[in-house]
Amino acid sequence: MRISSIVAILSLTFYLSTGAFAKDKTYQLSSPNKALKVKLSFGDSTSYSISYKNSNVILPSVIAMVLQNKTLGKTAVVKETHSLKSGEFNELAVYFFDEDYSLIFRAYNEGFAYRFITSIKDSIQILGEKATFNIAGSPAAIVQETDNYTSWEGPYLSYPSTAEISEGKRATTPALFDYKEKGIKVVIAESDLFAYPGMYIQKQSKSYVGDWAKYPTKTVMGSWGDFVSVVKERGAYLAKTNGKRSFPWRIIIVTDDDKELLNNHLVRKLARPSVVKNTDWIKPGKAAWEWWHDAMLPGASIPSGMANRNTDLYNYYVDFAANNKLEYLMIDAGWSDNYNLTKVNPKLDVKGVIKSAKEKRVGVFLWCVASTLLKDLNGNLDFLNSIGAAGIKVDFFDRDDQEAIQWIELIAKEAAKRKLMVNFHGCSKPTGLEKTYPNIVNYEAVRGAESDKWDYTINPDHHLIIPFLRMLAGPFDYTPGAMRNKTKAEFKPIDPGLPSGQGTRCHELAMFVIYDQPFAMLADSPTEYEQSPEAMKFLSAVPTVIDETKVLDAKLAEYVLMAKRKGEKWFVGAMTNWTERSIKLDFGFLEPGVNYTAQIYTDATDANVNATHYDLKTITVNNRMKMDLKLSSGGGAVIMIEKSIFKK
């Protein structure tokens, strides 16, 4: 073994003990690249502060956890500390005199994280947690505000200054703060959430503080269709839990390069490893889907529409998926009773459709209500498994208190035992659970294409916020693919019927490159895709999981240019907000000395008037070439690149 390898192993496993029964201690922790520096203080309280490239971004901020009989982090007397340098992060573990808990702090190049770990023999109640984010100055902010604990699908609001945010306003996480004059972005997030409520942040004076839903003590069925578990009363505590456990990581991501936000995986890095040993059966992919376009098939030879969701209709979708190399069909609400999963719609031979689909190498996902599934979780999953489902779309959690978070983990765990993949909807944002249970192939927790049916909120401005912010938490099921593309002046919400999408055709195609969506819906009608075979060729080819990502250019909320590699093929996506612009594409990411064939889809010269229009050309490119991509208002571009037969 090389000496360097031995040193690397030792650096990962060797801990250095320092200090003895010390009070009022301070410690310094830096990221491996030294750009991010953290000061930790222990005494009558525990606090941290952060600077980035010598700019203060988080001023001293107190942290604590309140149990029934004591407060962790208060009057903290340090017994010893252990330091760890892994190459990827620097860690300080702090142990306290005569206490049964510790604090772990980590500094990565991507950001800072801390967590509590308790070693208490009995179960404990967490009455509260103090997570303070004392943001320096008054940066701009992009936040998704909420007055409840039930939705993660609202629009993002942009504030020129945190001073303009009203006292007491609550926001979901991740939440972003922008020091525009310095180019520094700060994002608050969390990871490794188990048996504990999800974190919001709430404006408190000039700071933000963590906020959590308390434990539900009384629930009733209500809301949508009377099948959502609605909380009527909450207890005086956040969680009742095992006393020997680790708690969620609190994360502060910091960067002065917008491109880094698009390739930051700190939430996933901090999540615990997979507990699913055999993952060969987990195969993400793209799916045909009927719900967004109301199951309407204009021009098809069979009756269609929501009233005709029957065996013939779904066999049509299966054929479309098979003919276009889509791995799945997603059958949404209506295939079974909302309150009894095993009571199948008599118009639909769902088992027969699944059997026929399998013969054509198409798997089938089935939608269900979370509360209905949980009535008899094992029995319902056994039923879904018995009829041959490849996966499930579980909807309408509408909560992220401790109980709901436990539901999500339990469903993922039991589904994995039966080799069922899971797409969570009506759920809270991801916190890395998809790493622990890789059969979770996507989450909603985003204001997605469904809102095209009802309002104007998911426009290109929104499309250029969510990859910088929501995508930091993990994958999201935006459900792109609209083929009735509209300009800002033309767009109108349509429901029921065939909705449109805001932005150009190429803008819509680019979502399949830029958005992280291992299980990706094609939201529009098969007959619409069949009218645009060139666009369908791209949608058939673009992968949902990739081997490498290169963020070539980006500016928060304005534009993105990204290249992703799967095997030896590259896929490039570019998107802009409502502002028309030109972006320079440098092919320097390609292998030197090799010629490639590139199929380039760009907005047509009249796409500002007719958003469906695009140009397609095939050219030879190499890593020394550059080109200008002209993006219309709400525009985009996509490119498929593969090696030519002959080298230069």
Buried (B, 14 or more C-beta within 10 A) or exposed (E): EEEEEEEBEEEEEEEEEBBEEBEEBEBEBEBBEEBBBBBBBBBEBBBBBBBBBEBBBBBBBBBBBBBEEEBBBBBBBBBBBBBBBBEEBBBBBBBBBEBBBBBBBBBBBBBBBBBBBBEBEEEBBBBBBBBBBBBBBBBBBBBBBBEEBBBBBBBBEEBEEBEEBEEEBBBBBBBBBBBEEBEBBBBBBBBBBBBBBBBBBBBBEEBBBBBBBBBBEEBEEEBEEEBBBBBEEBBEBBBEBEBBBBBBBBBBBBBBEBBBBBEBBBBBBBBEEBEBEEEEEBBBBBBBBBBBBBBBBEEBEEEBBBEBBBBBBBBBBBBBBBBBBBBBBBBBBBBBEBBEBBEBBEBBBBBBBBEBBBEEEBBBBBBBBBBBBBEBBEEBBEBBBEBBBBBBBBBBBBBBBBBBBBBBBEBBBBBBEBBBBBBBBBBBBBBBBBBBBBBBBBBBBBBBBBBBBEEBBBBBBBBBBBBBBBBBBBBBBBBBBBBBBBBBEEBEBBEEEBBBBBBBBBBBBBBBBBBBBBBBBBBBBBBBBBEBEEBBBBBBBBBBBBEEBBBBBBBBBBBBBBBBBBEEBBBBBBBBBBBBBEBEBBBEBBEEEBBBBBBBBBBBEEBBEBBBBBBBEEEEBBBEBEBEBBBBBBBBBBBBBBBBEEEE
